[in-house]
């Protein structure tokens, strides 16, 4: 399992994809938990989720 603090995942999707491709720790992980993604309902999971992975999201409500 990997726990990643992304601080804006949308800006780092290329980096995440490269890490999955090239780093053993990423390739062999069964679960990746990514915090501080700064995602909202205007950003689809397909924009940030790496191919071949299921994405489960719990975005914060910005109005609260």
N, CA, C and O atoms as a CHARMM CRD file, in Angstrom:
* protein
*
  256
    1    1 UNK  N      0.84400  -1.17300   0.00000 PROA 1      0.00000
    2    1 UNK  CA     0.00000   0.00000   0.00000 PROA 1      0.00000
    3    1 UNK  C      0.89000   1.23700   0.00000 PROA 1      0.00000
    4    1 UNK  O      1.89000   1.30000   0.71500 PROA 1      0.00000
    5    2 UNK  N      0.51100   2.21100  -0.81000 PROA 2      0.00000
    6    2 UNK  CA     1.21300   3.49300  -0.83500 PROA 2      0.00000
    7    2 UNK  C      0.27900   4.58800  -0.34000 PROA 2      0.00000
    8    2 UNK  O     -0.89800   4.61600  -0.69800 PROA 2      0.00000
    9    3 UNK  N      0.79900   5.48000   0.47500 PROA 3      0.00000
   10    3 UNK  CA     0.07400   6.67200   0.89600 PROA 3      0.00000
   11    3 UNK  C      0.82200   7.86300   0.32300 PROA 3      0.00000
   12    3 UNK  O      1.99000   8.08900   0.63900 PROA 3      0.00000
   13    4 UNK  N      0.13800   8.62400  -0.52500 PROA 4      0.00000
   14    4 UNK  CA     0.77600   9.72200  -1.25400 PROA 4      0.00000
   15    4 UNK  C      0.05400  11.02300  -0.92700 PROA 4      0.00000
   16    4 UNK  O     -1.17300  11.07900  -1.00900 PROA 4      0.00000
   17    5 UNK  N      0.78400  12.06500  -0.56000 PROA 5      0.00000
   18    5 UNK  CA     0.22200  13.39400  -0.37400 PROA 5      0.00000
   19    5 UNK  C      0.52800  14.16800  -1.64900 PROA 5      0.00000
   20    5 UNK  O      1.67000  14.56300  -1.88200 PROA 5      0.00000
   21    6 UNK  N     -0.49000  14.38300  -2.47200 PROA 6      0.00000
   22    6 UNK  CA    -0.26700  14.93200  -3.81300 PROA 6      0.00000
   23    6 UNK  C     -0.21600  16.45000  -3.86500 PROA 6      0.00000
   24    6 UNK  O      0.50200  16.99900  -4.70000 PROA 6      0.00000
   25    7 UNK  N     -0.95000  17.14800  -3.00800 PROA 7      0.00000
   26    7 UNK  CA    -1.10100  18.59800  -3.10400 PROA 7      0.00000
   27    7 UNK  C     -1.33300  19.02200  -4.55200 PROA 7      0.00000
   28    7 UNK  O     -0.45800  19.60700  -5.19100 PROA 7      0.00000
   29    8 UNK  N     -2.51400  18.71800  -5.05000 PROA 8      0.00000
   30    8 UNK  CA    -2.98500  19.02800  -6.39700 PROA 8      0.00000
   31    8 UNK  C     -2.64500  17.90900  -7.38000 PROA 8      0.00000
   32    8 UNK  O     -1.68000  17.99400  -8.14000 PROA 8      0.00000
   33    9 UNK  N     -3.44400  16.88600  -7.34100 PROA 9      0.00000
   34    9 UNK  CA    -3.21000  15.70800  -8.17700 PROA 9      0.00000
   35    9 UNK  C     -3.31400  16.02000  -9.66600 PROA 9      0.00000
   36    9 UNK  O     -2.54900  15.47800 -10.46500 PROA 9      0.00000
   37   10 UNK  N     -4.24900  16.88500 -10.04800 PROA 10     0.00000
   38   10 UNK  CA    -4.43300  17.16100 -11.47500 PROA 10     0.00000
   39   10 UNK  C     -3.15300  17.68500 -12.12000 PROA 10     0.00000
   40   10 UNK  O     -2.88100  17.39000 -13.28400 PROA 10     0.00000
   41   11 UNK  N     -2.38000  18.44500 -11.38700 PROA 11     0.00000
   42   11 UNK  CA    -1.12100  18.99500 -11.91500 PROA 11     0.00000
   43   11 UNK  C     -0.00700  17.95300 -11.94800 PROA 11     0.00000
   44   11 UNK  O      1.06300  18.19800 -12.50500 PROA 11     0.00000
   45   12 UNK  N     -0.26300  16.77700 -11.34500 PROA 12     0.00000
   46   12 UNK  CA     0.80300  15.78400 -11.23200 PROA 12     0.00000
   47   12 UNK  C      0.43600  14.43400 -11.84800 PROA 12     0.00000
   48   12 UNK  O      1.04000  13.42000 -11.49800 PROA 12     0.00000
   49   13 UNK  N     -0.52800  14.40100 -12.74500 PROA 13     0.00000
   50   13 UNK  CA    -0.93800  13.12200 -13.33300 PROA 13     0.00000
   51   13 UNK  C      0.17500  12.49800 -14.16800 PROA 13     0.00000
   52   13 UNK  O      0.33300  11.27700 -14.16200 PROA 13     0.00000
   53   14 UNK  N      0.94700  13.30800 -14.88400 PROA 14     0.00000
   54   14 UNK  CA     2.06700  12.76300 -15.66800 PROA 14     0.00000
   55   14 UNK  C      3.12800  12.15000 -14.76400 PROA 14     0.00000
   56   14 UNK  O      3.68500  11.09500 -15.06900 PROA 14     0.00000
   57   15 UNK  N      3.40000  12.81600 -13.65700 PROA 15     0.00000
   58   15 UNK  CA     4.38100  12.29700 -12.70300 PROA 15     0.00000
   59   15 UNK  C      3.89500  10.98500 -12.08700 PROA 15     0.00000
   60   15 UNK  O      4.67800  10.04800 -11.92800 PROA 15     0.00000
   61   16 UNK  N      2.62100  10.91500 -11.74300 PROA 16     0.00000
   62   16 UNK  CA     2.06200   9.69100 -11.17700 PROA 16     0.00000
   63   16 UNK  C      2.14600   8.54800 -12.18600 PROA 16     0.00000
   64   16 UNK  O      2.53100   7.43400 -11.83000 PROA 16     0.00000
   65   17 UNK  N      1.79300   8.81300 -13.42400 PROA 17     0.00000
   66   17 UNK  CA     1.86300   7.77600 -14.46300 PROA 17     0.00000
   67   17 UNK  C      3.29600   7.29500 -14.67500 PROA 17     0.00000
   68   17 UNK  O      3.53300   6.09900 -14.84400 PROA 17     0.00000
   69   18 UNK  N      4.24400   8.22000 -14.66500 PROA 18     0.00000
   70   18 UNK  CA     5.65500   7.84000 -14.82900 PROA 18     0.00000
   71   18 UNK  C      6.13200   6.99500 -13.64800 PROA 18     0.00000
   72   18 UNK  O      6.86500   6.02300 -13.83300 PROA 18     0.00000
   73   19 UNK  N      5.72200   7.36000 -12.45400 PROA 19     0.00000
   74   19 UNK  CA     6.11400   6.58100 -11.27800 PROA 19     0.00000
   75   19 UNK  C      5.53800   5.17000 -11.34300 PROA 19     0.00000
   76   19 UNK  O      6.21900   4.21000 -10.98200 PROA 19     0.00000
   77   20 UNK  N      4.30000   5.03100 -11.79400 PROA 20     0.00000
   78   20 UNK  CA     3.67800   3.71500 -11.92600 PROA 20     0.00000
   79   20 UNK  C      4.43900   2.87500 -12.95000 PROA 20     0.00000
   80   20 UNK  O      4.60100   1.66600 -12.78300 PROA 20     0.00000
   81   21 UNK  N      4.89500   3.52300 -13.99000 PROA 21     0.00000
   82   21 UNK  CA     5.62800   2.81400 -15.04900 PROA 21     0.00000
   83   21 UNK  C      7.02900   2.39700 -14.62600 PROA 21     0.00000
   84   21 UNK  O      7.48500   1.30700 -14.97300 PROA 21     0.00000
   85   22 UNK  N      7.71200   3.25400 -13.88200 PROA 22     0.00000
   86   22 UNK  CA     9.14600   3.07200 -13.67400 PROA 22     0.00000
   87   22 UNK  C      9.57800   2.68600 -12.26200 PROA 22     0.00000
   88   22 UNK  O     10.70100   2.21700 -12.07900 PROA 22     0.00000
   89   23 UNK  N      8.72600   2.86900 -11.26800 PROA 23     0.00000
   90   23 UNK  CA     9.14400   2.58100  -9.89600 PROA 23     0.00000
   91   23 UNK  C      8.47700   1.31400  -9.37600 PROA 23     0.00000
   92   23 UNK  O      7.25200   1.19000  -9.40400 PROA 23     0.00000
   93   24 UNK  N      9.28100   0.38500  -8.90600 PROA 24     0.00000
   94   24 UNK  CA     8.78300  -0.89900  -8.40900 PROA 24     0.00000
   95   24 UNK  C      7.76000  -0.71000  -7.28700 PROA 24     0.00000
   96   24 UNK  O      6.76600  -1.43500  -7.23500 PROA 24     0.00000
   97   25 UNK  N      7.98700   0.25100  -6.39300 PROA 25     0.00000
   98   25 UNK  CA     7.07100   0.48100  -5.27700 PROA 25     0.00000
   99   25 UNK  C      5.66500   0.82200  -5.76100 PROA 25     0.00000
  100   25 UNK  O      4.68000   0.41900  -5.14400 PROA 25     0.00000
  101   26 UNK  N      5.57200   1.55100  -6.84700 PROA 26     0.00000
  102   26 UNK  CA     4.27300   1.92900  -7.40400 PROA 26     0.00000
  103   26 UNK  C      3.65800   0.75400  -8.15900 PROA 26     0.00000
  104   26 UNK  O      2.47000   0.47100  -8.00300 PROA 26     0.00000
  105   27 UNK  N      4.45300   0.07400  -8.96900 PROA 27     0.00000
  106   27 UNK  CA     3.94200  -1.04700  -9.77800 PROA 27     0.00000
  107   27 UNK  C      3.43000  -2.18900  -8.91200 PROA 27     0.00000
  108   27 UNK  O      2.44600  -2.83900  -9.26500 PROA 27     0.00000
  109   28 UNK  N      4.07800  -2.43900  -7.79500 PROA 28     0.00000
  110   28 UNK  CA     3.72300  -3.59200  -6.97800 PROA 28     0.00000
  111   28 UNK  C      2.66300  -3.28400  -5.92300 PROA 28     0.00000
  112   28 UNK  O      2.22800  -4.19000  -5.21300 PROA 28     0.00000
  113   29 UNK  N      2.24400  -2.04200  -5.80800 PROA 29     0.00000
  114   29 UNK  CA     1.24900  -1.67800  -4.79200 PROA 29     0.00000
  115   29 UNK  C     -0.13700  -2.20300  -5.17300 PROA 29     0.00000
  116   29 UNK  O     -0.56400  -2.09000  -6.32200 PROA 29     0.00000
  117   30 UNK  N     -0.81800  -2.76900  -4.20500 PROA 30     0.00000
  118   30 UNK  CA    -2.19800  -3.22300  -4.41700 PROA 30     0.00000
  119   30 UNK  C     -3.17500  -2.06700  -4.22500 PROA 30     0.00000
  120   30 UNK  O     -4.24400  -2.03600  -4.83500 PROA 30     0.00000
  121   31 UNK  N     -2.79700  -1.12000  -3.37300 PROA 31     0.00000
  122   31 UNK  CA    -3.65100   0.03000  -3.04800 PROA 31     0.00000
  123   31 UNK  C     -2.78200   1.27700  -3.01500 PROA 31     0.00000
  124   31 UNK  O     -1.68400   1.26900  -2.45900 PROA 31     0.00000
  125   32 UNK  N     -3.28900   2.35200  -3.62000 PROA 32     0.00000
  126   32 UNK  CA    -2.66300   3.66600  -3.49600 PROA 32     0.00000
  127   32 UNK  C     -3.69800   4.60300  -2.90500 PROA 32     0.00000
  128   32 UNK  O     -4.77400   4.77600  -3.47800 PROA 32     0.00000
  129   33 UNK  N     -3.39200   5.20800  -1.77300 PROA 33     0.00000
  130   33 UNK  CA    -4.26600   6.20900  -1.16600 PROA 33     0.00000
  131   33 UNK  C     -3.60600   7.56200  -1.39500 PROA 33     0.00000
  132   33 UNK  O     -2.46000   7.78100  -1.00300 PROA 33     0.00000
  133   34 UNK  N     -4.33800   8.46000  -2.02900 PROA 34     0.00000
  134   34 UNK  CA    -3.77100   9.77200  -2.37200 PROA 34     0.00000
  135   34 UNK  C     -4.57100  10.84400  -1.64800 PROA 34     0.00000
  136   34 UNK  O     -5.77900  10.97000  -1.84700 PROA 34     0.00000
  137   35 UNK  N     -3.88400  11.62100  -0.80000 PROA 35     0.00000
  138   35 UNK  CA    -4.53300  12.68100  -0.03500 PROA 35     0.00000
  139   35 UNK  C     -4.17300  14.04100  -0.61700 PROA 35     0.00000
  140   35 UNK  O     -3.26900  14.16400  -1.44300 PROA 35     0.00000
  141   36 UNK  N     -4.90100  15.05800  -0.16600 PROA 36     0.00000
  142   36 UNK  CA    -4.67000  16.43600  -0.60700 PROA 36     0.00000
  143   36 UNK  C     -4.68700  16.54500  -2.12800 PROA 36     0.00000
  144   36 UNK  O     -3.81100  17.17800  -2.71700 PROA 36     0.00000
  145   37 UNK  N     -5.67500  15.93400  -2.76000 PROA 37     0.00000
  146   37 UNK  CA    -5.75200  15.94000  -4.22000 PROA 37     0.00000
  147   37 UNK  C     -6.27100  17.26600  -4.76800 PROA 37     0.00000
  148   37 UNK  O     -5.99800  17.61400  -5.91600 PROA 37     0.00000
  149   38 UNK  N     -7.00600  17.99200  -3.96400 PROA 38     0.00000
  150   38 UNK  CA    -7.63000  19.25500  -4.33400 PROA 38     0.00000
  151   38 UNK  C     -8.60400  19.07300  -5.50100 PROA 38     0.00000
  152   38 UNK  O     -8.77400  19.98000  -6.31400 PROA 38     0.00000
  153   39 UNK  N     -9.23400  17.92000  -5.58200 PROA 39     0.00000
  154   39 UNK  CA   -10.20700  17.65700  -6.63800 PROA 39     0.00000
  155   39 UNK  C    -11.59300  18.13000  -6.20200 PROA 39     0.00000
  156   39 UNK  O    -11.89600  18.19400  -5.01100 PROA 39     0.00000
  157   40 UNK  N    -12.42200  18.45900  -7.18300 PROA 40     0.00000
  158   40 UNK  CA   -13.82000  18.78900  -6.92300 PROA 40     0.00000
  159   40 UNK  C    -14.66800  18.15700  -8.01400 PROA 40     0.00000
  160   40 UNK  O    -14.14300  17.45400  -8.87800 PROA 40     0.00000
  161   41 UNK  N    -15.97700  18.40000  -7.98300 PROA 41     0.00000
  162   41 UNK  CA   -16.86900  17.73600  -8.93900 PROA 41     0.00000
  163   41 UNK  C    -16.70900  18.23300 -10.37400 PROA 41     0.00000
  164   41 UNK  O    -17.34600  17.68900 -11.27600 PROA 41     0.00000
  165   42 UNK  N    -15.88400  19.24200 -10.61100 PROA 42     0.00000
  166   42 UNK  CA   -15.61100  19.70800 -11.97800 PROA 42     0.00000
  167   42 UNK  C    -14.49600  18.90600 -12.65100 PROA 42     0.00000
  168   42 UNK  O    -14.26800  19.04900 -13.85200 PROA 42     0.00000
  169   43 UNK  N    -13.80800  18.06900 -11.88900 PROA 43     0.00000
  170   43 UNK  CA   -12.70500  17.25500 -12.40600 PROA 43     0.00000
  171   43 UNK  C    -13.14200  15.79900 -12.38000 PROA 43     0.00000
  172   43 UNK  O    -13.47200  15.26900 -11.32000 PROA 43     0.00000
  173   44 UNK  N    -13.14600  15.15300 -13.53000 PROA 44     0.00000
  174   44 UNK  CA   -13.58800  13.75900 -13.59300 PROA 44     0.00000
  175   44 UNK  C    -12.45700  12.82200 -13.16900 PROA 44     0.00000
  176   44 UNK  O    -11.27800  13.16400 -13.25600 PROA 44     0.00000
  177   45 UNK  N    -12.84100  11.64900 -12.71400 PROA 45     0.00000
  178   45 UNK  CA   -11.85200  10.65300 -12.30100 PROA 45     0.00000
  179   45 UNK  C    -10.97100  10.23900 -13.46600 PROA 45     0.00000
  180   45 UNK  O     -9.79600   9.92700 -13.27500 PROA 45     0.00000
  181   46 UNK  N    -11.53000  10.23200 -14.67900 PROA 46     0.00000
  182   46 UNK  CA   -10.73100   9.83300 -15.84700 PROA 46     0.00000
  183   46 UNK  C     -9.62300  10.84600 -16.16000 PROA 46     0.00000
  184   46 UNK  O     -8.64600  10.50300 -16.82700 PROA 46     0.00000
  185   47 UNK  N     -9.76500  12.08400 -15.68700 PROA 47     0.00000
  186   47 UNK  CA    -8.72000  13.09000 -15.90700 PROA 47     0.00000
  187   47 UNK  C     -7.50200  12.84900 -15.03000 PROA 47     0.00000
  188   47 UNK  O     -6.39700  13.26100 -15.38400 PROA 47     0.00000
  189   48 UNK  N     -7.68500  12.19100 -13.89700 PROA 48     0.00000
  190   48 UNK  CA    -6.58600  12.04800 -12.94300 PROA 48     0.00000
  191   48 UNK  C     -6.22900  10.59600 -12.63800 PROA 48     0.00000
  192   48 UNK  O     -5.13500  10.31900 -12.14700 PROA 48     0.00000
  193   49 UNK  N     -7.13600   9.67300 -12.92300 PROA 49     0.00000
  194   49 UNK  CA    -6.89200   8.27100 -12.58900 PROA 49     0.00000
  195   49 UNK  C     -6.03800   7.57900 -13.62200 PROA 49     0.00000
  196   49 UNK  O     -6.32800   7.66200 -14.81500 PROA 49     0.00000
  197   50 UNK  N     -4.99400   6.90100 -13.19800 PROA 50     0.00000
  198   50 UNK  CA    -4.14100   6.17500 -14.13700 PROA 50     0.00000
  199   50 UNK  C     -4.90600   5.02600 -14.79400 PROA 50     0.00000
  200   50 UNK  O     -5.78900   4.43400 -14.17300 PROA 50     0.00000
  201   51 UNK  N     -4.57700   4.71600 -16.02500 PROA 51     0.00000
  202   51 UNK  CA    -5.22100   3.61000 -16.73000 PROA 51     0.00000
  203   51 UNK  C     -5.00500   2.31000 -15.97800 PROA 51     0.00000
  204   51 UNK  O     -3.91800   2.04300 -15.46600 PROA 51     0.00000
  205   52 UNK  N     -6.05300   1.51100 -15.91900 PROA 52     0.00000
  206   52 UNK  CA    -5.95600   0.21900 -15.26100 PROA 52     0.00000
  207   52 UNK  C     -6.24700   0.24900 -13.77600 PROA 52     0.00000
  208   52 UNK  O     -6.19600  -0.79100 -13.12000 PROA 52     0.00000
  209   53 UNK  N     -6.55100   1.41800 -13.22700 PROA 53     0.00000
  210   53 UNK  CA    -6.83700   1.55000 -11.80400 PROA 53     0.00000
  211   53 UNK  C     -8.28700   1.95500 -11.59400 PROA 53     0.00000
  212   53 UNK  O     -8.85700   2.68600 -12.40500 PROA 53     0.00000
  213   54 UNK  N     -8.87700   1.48600 -10.51900 PROA 54     0.00000
  214   54 UNK  CA   -10.19900   1.93800 -10.09800 PROA 54     0.00000
  215   54 UNK  C    -10.00300   3.13900  -9.18300 PROA 54     0.00000
  216   54 UNK  O     -9.10800   3.14600  -8.33800 PROA 54     0.00000
  217   55 UNK  N    -10.83900   4.14400  -9.35600 PROA 55     0.00000
  218   55 UNK  CA   -10.72400   5.36200  -8.56900 PROA 55     0.00000
  219   55 UNK  C    -11.92500   5.46600  -7.64400 PROA 55     0.00000
  220   55 UNK  O    -13.06900   5.37800  -8.08900 PROA 55     0.00000
  221   56 UNK  N    -11.66400   5.65100  -6.36400 PROA 56     0.00000
  222   56 UNK  CA   -12.70100   5.88200  -5.36500 PROA 56     0.00000
  223   56 UNK  C    -12.40400   7.23000  -4.72600 PROA 56     0.00000
  224   56 UNK  O    -11.32200   7.44200  -4.17700 PROA 56     0.00000
  225   57 UNK  N    -13.37100   8.14000  -4.80000 PROA 57     0.00000
  226   57 UNK  CA   -13.12400   9.51300  -4.35400 PROA 57     0.00000
  227   57 UNK  C    -14.05200   9.91900  -3.22700 PROA 57     0.00000
  228   57 UNK  O    -15.19300   9.46500  -3.13800 PROA 57     0.00000
  229   58 UNK  N    -13.53600  10.78800  -2.36800 PROA 58     0.00000
  230   58 UNK  CA   -14.33300  11.46100  -1.35300 PROA 58     0.00000
  231   58 UNK  C    -13.85200  12.90100  -1.32100 PROA 58     0.00000
  232   58 UNK  O    -13.06500  13.29000  -0.45800 PROA 58     0.00000
  233   59 UNK  N    -14.33600  13.68800  -2.27500 PROA 59     0.00000
  234   59 UNK  CA   -13.92200  15.09000  -2.38200 PROA 59     0.00000
  235   59 UNK  C    -14.55500  15.90400  -1.25100 PROA 59     0.00000
  236   59 UNK  O    -15.65800  15.60600  -0.79300 PROA 59     0.00000
  237   60 UNK  N    -13.84500  16.92000  -0.82200 PROA 60     0.00000
  238   60 UNK  CA   -14.40400  17.84600   0.17400 PROA 60     0.00000
  239   60 UNK  C    -15.41700  18.74400  -0.50000 PROA 60     0.00000
  240   60 UNK  O    -15.29800  19.06100  -1.68300 PROA 60     0.00000
  241   61 UNK  N    -16.41100  19.14900   0.26200 PROA 61     0.00000
  242   61 UNK  CA   -17.39100  20.12000  -0.21400 PROA 61     0.00000
  243   61 UNK  C    -16.82700  21.51100   0.07500 PROA 61     0.00000
  244   61 UNK  O    -16.67500  21.89600   1.23500 PROA 61     0.00000
  245   62 UNK  N    -16.52000  22.25800  -0.97900 PROA 62     0.00000
  246   62 UNK  CA   -15.88400  23.57100  -0.81900 PROA 62     0.00000
  247   62 UNK  C    -16.78800  24.58900  -0.14800 PROA 62     0.00000
  248   62 UNK  O    -16.31200  25.60800   0.35100 PROA 62     0.00000
  249   63 UNK  N    -18.09600  24.32200  -0.13000 PROA 63     0.00000
  250   63 UNK  CA   -19.04000  25.26600   0.47400 PROA 63     0.00000
  251   63 UNK  C    -19.13500  25.13100   1.98200 PROA 63     0.00000
  252   63 UNK  O    -19.75800  25.96800   2.63600 PROA 63     0.00000
  253   64 UNK  N    -18.53000  24.09800   2.54800 PROA 64     0.00000
  254   64 UNK  CA   -18.61100  23.90300   3.99700 PROA 64     0.00000
  255   64 UNK  C    -17.49100  24.59300   4.70300 PROA 64     0.00000
  256   64 UNK  O    -17.40500  24.53300   5.93000 PROA 64     0.00000
